[in-house]
Amino acid sequence: MQIYVCVKHVPDSAAALTIVDSSRIDENVTFLLNPYDEHAVTEAVRVKDLLPGSEVVAVCIGNDDAEKTIRSALAMGADRGLLVTGGEGCDSIATARALKAVIDRDGKASMIFTGRQSIDAEGWQTMFRLGVLFGFPVVTNAVKLELDRDRVIVESELAGGVSNVYEMKMPCVIGAGRRLNTPGYPTFPDIVKSKKKIVEKIELSSLETGESDSCVKTLELAPMQQTRHPSEIKGSPAEAAQQIVNILKNEARVI
């Protein structure tokens, strides 16, 4: 069984980002494996251990520096990597088409894992677009996964603590949520071994991704501006409590 994990090379959330030319960031910052994808890799490796003879392949679209992200996935237990270069700036439509093309070129997917979102674009779309292109069922924000022969039973967490349980026939696409597992830190021997594993580089232009009638382009980036309007709450504790309730209900609209 071939298990593919789609991972993304993203800026460290702790890095101070600088906007350049109004439409891109200064990339002279630390990039790493998207945190949600750590859960995807961890679960893929767990499934591999349950199914002897399986293989986990990490797939990434990015520049040459993105090999570091694939190496991180390999240190976590993936067996080999595929890096598609020349696709910087792809939107979720082009990304999904490129991922499908490289997976088709490599083998036959039984399961495809992704993180439920990326911490940079936060589009939440790639796993669904992959599912459409492959014709596979999709579940995202998975918090529990069980195997039952050729089927997968997945618990998906929705807003407000509500969850649904889905049964899907393999092959399928699964977007990993944070509560799915606890990623472990690779040991030094794991890191050393990862450097010896194969990472194949494929130029995007060599893949048959097909044509799309739509695309998304970044027109402008701007830093988020937050404005605060503090006000003093006066009166007795009971009066103050009533004012807070009014603010939460009528202004913040959270109750």
Secondary structure as GFF3:
##gff-version 3
##sequence-region A 1 255
A	DSSP	beta_strand	2	6	.	.	.	ID=ss1
A	DSSP	beta_strand	9	11	.	.	.	ID=ss2
A	DSSP	beta_strand	19	20	.	.	.	ID=ss3
A	DSSP	beta_strand	24	25	.	.	.	ID=ss4
A	DSSP	beta_strand	31	33	.	.	.	ID=ss5
A	DSSP	alpha_helix	35	50	.	.	.	ID=ss6
A	DSSP	beta_strand	55	61	.	.	.	ID=ss7
A	DSSP	three_ten_helix	64	66	.	.	.	ID=ss8
A	DSSP	alpha_helix	67	75	.	.	.	ID=ss9
A	DSSP	beta_strand	80	85	.	.	.	ID=ss10
A	DSSP	alpha_helix	92	106	.	.	.	ID=ss11
A	DSSP	beta_strand	109	115	.	.	.	ID=ss12
A	DSSP	alpha_helix	126	134	.	.	.	ID=ss13
A	DSSP	beta_strand	138	148	.	.	.	ID=ss14
A	DSSP	beta_strand	151	157	.	.	.	ID=ss15
A	DSSP	three_ten_helix	159	161	.	.	.	ID=ss16
A	DSSP	beta_strand	163	169	.	.	.	ID=ss17
A	DSSP	beta_strand	172	176	.	.	.	ID=ss18
A	DSSP	three_ten_helix	178	180	.	.	.	ID=ss19
A	DSSP	alpha_helix	188	194	.	.	.	ID=ss20
A	DSSP	beta_strand	199	203	.	.	.	ID=ss21
A	DSSP	three_ten_helix	204	206	.	.	.	ID=ss22
A	DSSP	alpha_helix	237	246	.	.	.	ID=ss23
A	DSSP	pi_helix	247	251	.	.	.	ID=ss24
###
